[in-house]
Amino acid sequence: MKYISIMLLLVSFSLNYAGFSEGERIVDLEGYWKFEIGDDSAWKSPDFDDEFWEEVRVPSSWEDEGFPGYNGYAWYRVKFSVPEEYRNSSLYISLGHIDDVDETYLNGALIGQTGGFPPNYFSQVRFTRKYLLPASIIKFGEENLIAIRVYDIEGIGGIIRGDICIVIDESKMVANLEFSGSWKFSLGDSSSWKDDNFDDSDWLDVHVPARWAMYGFRKYNGLGWYRKKFTVDSDYENERLILLLGKIDDLDETYLNGKLVGKTGIIEEIPEESKLGRNCRTLRAYYLLPGSLKFGEENTLAVRVYDGKQVGGIYDGPIGIITRDNYLKFKKREEEKTKSFFERLFD
């Protein structure tokens, strides 16, 4: 019996610390949501009045909620609140399976997309939706709005099944400055793409974190680049700072204002000869040397990624900048949790 208990604890530990934990539910979102067929970008706004919209059960197909045979666009909206005590926590929204394509907004800001809308349509109904809720967008202790744009072309449609809730993931750091959201992205490779003055205006807009399979590149193995422009307030000028890029599948070289600041693995001159190892599970955390950042001015982050098999990209958070003090506090807390686990295991 003791052996069985130890094995169960080990399985629990491995799931939690390998990043497979679903996290603790803190807000249940299952129930009745506002719903309307059609498509209007104004419907993502918290200021939009949805008083006269229909109400449908979530999760459930919209066919089962009185819209049989409907194919096309529709929007869902629901309001919720998050207690103040979770302000310094890593929060995600779980939306289960959506048939077929979605864009998900928090208080009017895009936080995730899965699948492709027309004219480049492709379904991703088999993917479970789980999107980071940036602390910079959440109104803690106040009313928030989730708005979801859905497109379905055949069969059933809508938020059809799964756990619909907000969870806290204590295994994730919380960045002081969040960079999750819209980034520029291109397949291919060029050394000029690291430069801060490179014009990426015609690149694809993608959401980070998300696998690039979500944007139609399901079978692509090779090189791709991400770029992001941002500013850092001068209040952080005297802080020691660390860049967080979550988890990347598989290898990366990361440039800040044209200069290499970190890499995980080695992308060989012939990329196909690169050794992948288990780098796809490694948290990217790169210490920023003094002079790396321009405070109060625009900075450019460029990430060269090589994916050697299956899906690729910057696929999991946290994404942003964290102070060294907060980074060490988190590491110490995780070490104490690990120590406590093994003490209980062999008690």
N, C-alpha and C positions, 0 to 999 in steps of 0.2 A: 504493500500500500504506500509506504514511504517512497519507493522507487517511482510509482505512478505519479505521485504528487510532484516529485522533483521534475519528472519529464513534462508534466503539464505546465509547470512554472517556466521551464526552459523554452517551451513552445511559445508561451505568452511573452517572455522576454525577447525572443528572437523576432517575433512579429512586431512588437513595439519599437525595438531599436533598429530594425532593418527598414523602417519606414512604411510598414504595412498596416499600422494601426489606423482605424477609422476615426479615432479620437472620441472625446466625450461630448455627447449631445447637450447643447445648452439652450437651443431654441428649436421647437418642433414646428415645422412649416406645413405639415400635412393637413389637409382640410379644404376649405373653399377659398379660391382665388378669383379675382376679377379677370374677365376674359372677353376678348373681342376678335372677330375675324377681320382680315384686311391688314394694311400696313401703313404706318404713319410714324415718322421719326419722333414726333412730338409725344408719343405714348411712353417714351422712356423717362420723361421728366417727372420729378416728384410734384411739380406744380400742376400737372394735367389732372383734370376732373374726370374720374372714371365712375362717377356715381351711378350712371345709367347703363353700365356694362353688365353683361351676364355674370353669373357666378357658377363656377364649375369645380368639381372635386379634383384635387391633386394629391397623389398621382392617379391618373385615369386617362384613357384616350378621349379625344374630343368627340369621336363618334358615339361613345357611350354617354356623353353628356348633352346629347341633343343636336349634334352636327354631323349626321351620317353622310358618308360619301364626300365630305368636304376635303379638297386638296388645295393647298396654297399657303398664304401667310396668316398668322394669328399672333396675338400678344397676350401674355399673362402678367398680372401685377398683384403683388401682395406687400403689406406693410408689417413691420416687426420692430422690436426694440432689443437692444443688447445692454445688459446692466453695466454700469461704470466699472465694476470690479474686473472686467475682462479687457480693459483698455490696453494693457501691456502683454496681451496674449496673441498667439497666432491663430486666427480664425478662418474657417473655410465654410463655403456653402456646398452642400451635397444635393444634387438635383436628379440623381438616378439616371435613367435612360430617357432620352428625348428623341422622338421620331419626327424629322430626320436631322434637322440642322438648327442650331440656336446661336443667338447672341444674348449675353446676360449682362444686365446693367445694375449697378448699385448707386442709388441716388443720382441717376443720370449719367454715370461714368461706366464705360465698358470695362468689365472685369474678366470676361472669358468668351470664347467662341469655339464651337466644335462643328466641323463639317463645312461645306461650301454652299453659299447661296447662288442662285442663278445670276449671271449666265454660266458660272463655273460650278455647277451643282455637283455635290457628292454627299451621300448619306454617311452619318457616323452614329447610327442608332445603337450599335453594339458597345460604344464607349460610355462608361460611367462619367457623368459630369461632376467634377469637384474643383471649385474655383476659390482661389485666395480672396479674402475680403480685406483689402488694404485698410490699415488703421487710420490712414490719412483721410479716408472717405467716409468711414462709419461715424455716425453721430451717437456716441455712447450715452445711454440714459434718455435718448429721444427717439422719435419715430424715424424709421428708415424705409426705403422702398426698393424692392427687387422687381425689375421689369425684364421679361424674357420675350424676345422676338423668335418665333419658330416658323420654320418652313417645312412642309410635308408635300410630297408629290404622289404617293401611292400608299395603299393600305391604310392602317390607322395612323393617327397623328397626335402630337402633343407630348406632355410630360407623362409618360405612360406607366412607369413603374420604378420602384427603388425607394431608398431612404431619402426623404425630403426634409432637410434640417440644416441647422448651423452647428458646427462642431468646433471644439478647441483642440488644437494639436500641440501639446506641450513639448513635443520632440523638436519643434522648429523654433529657431531664433526669431526675434522681432527686430527688424531694421529700424534705426532712428530715422533714416530717409529712405522711403520706398521708391523703387524703380519698376515695380510691376505695372503692367499696362501696355500701352501701345509702343512698339519698337519698329524700326525699319529692318527688312530682311531680304536677302537675295541668295539664291543658289550660285555656286561657282566660286571663283577665287581670283583675287588680285591684290598685290601688296599695297596698292594705293587706297584700298578700302579701309585701312586703319587710320588714314590721315584725317585730322579734324576738319580740313577744308574740302573734303571730298563731297560732291553733290549726290546725295542719296534720295532726292525728291521723287524719283520714279521707281524706287524700290517698293516692294509689297509692305503694307501695314499689317503687322501681326501682333497678337497678344502674347506677352511673356509673364509668367511661365506657361508654356504649352508645347507639346511635341509638334514638330513640323508636319507630321502626318495629318494633323487636324486641318491643315491648309492645303491638302491635296497631294502632298509629297510622300505618300505612303510607301512607295517602293524605291524611294531615292536613297542611295548610299553614296556619300561623298562629302564635299566641302560646302559650307554655307556660312554666311556672315550676318551678324546682328549689329545694329547701330542704335545708339540712344544719346540724345542731347539733354543735359540737365544743368542746374545751377545748385551750388551749395552756399548757404548763408554764411557770412563772415563770423557768426557766433561759434562756428565749429573750427575756426582757424587754429585754436590752441589745443584742439583735441587730437589724440592719436586715432586714426580711422582705418577701418577694414572694409573692403569691398566684398559683398556677398552676391554670388551668382547661382545659389541653389545647387541643383544637380543638372549635369549636362551629359547627353548621350552622343558621342563617347568621350572625345578629347577636345581640349580648347587651348587657344592662345588669346589672352585678354589684353587689350591696349587701351590706355587712357591718354587722350590728347596726342595720339600717334606713337606713344612709347609703351613697350611691353611692361606690364605690371604683375603678370602672373600667368602660369599655365599648369595644366594637369595632363600628364602623359606627354608623349612626344609625337607630333605629327611629322612623319618622315617626308623627305622630298618626293618620294612616290607614296602618297597617302595610303594606298592599299597595303603597303608593307608595315604600317604602324601597328604596334601591339596595343590591344584594347584593354586587356586585363579586366578589372572590376571598376574602372574609372567612372563608369556611368552612375555608380552609387556614391561617389565621393562628393562631399559638400565643398563647393568652391568658396574659399575665403582667402583673400589676398590683401596683405598689409600694404597700405599706401604710404610710401616714403614722403617726407616733407618736400614740398614743391611739385608733387604730382598733380594736385588739384589747383584750379584757379577759383578762389573764393569770390563770390559775388559776380562771377562772370560765367559764360557758357562753357561747359566741358563736353567732350565727346567720348563716349565709351564705344569701343568696337570689339566684337568677340568673334573670332574665327573658330568654327566648329567642324570637326570631322566625325561623321557617323559611319561605322564600318558594317553594321548589320541591323536588321529590324528597323525600329523607328529612331529618330534623332531629334536633337535640339535642346534648348534650355527648357527643361520640362517640369521642374519643381522649384519651389521657393525655399528660403527667402531670397528676394532680389532687392538689393539696395546697399546702403552704407550703414555700418554700426560702429559705435565708439568702441575702442579697445576695452574700456572698463565694463561695458555691457556684454561684450563678447566673453570676457573672462568670467563674469558672473554666471552666464548661461553654462559655460563649460564646467564650472565648479558645481553648479546645481545638478548637471547631468552625471558627473562623477559621483556625487553623493547618492543619487538615485540608484546608480549601478551598484555601489557598495552596499546600500541598504537591501537591494534585491538579493545579492549573494549571501548576505548575513541571514536573511530570512530563509533562503534556500537550504542552508546547511545548519540551521538552528535545530 
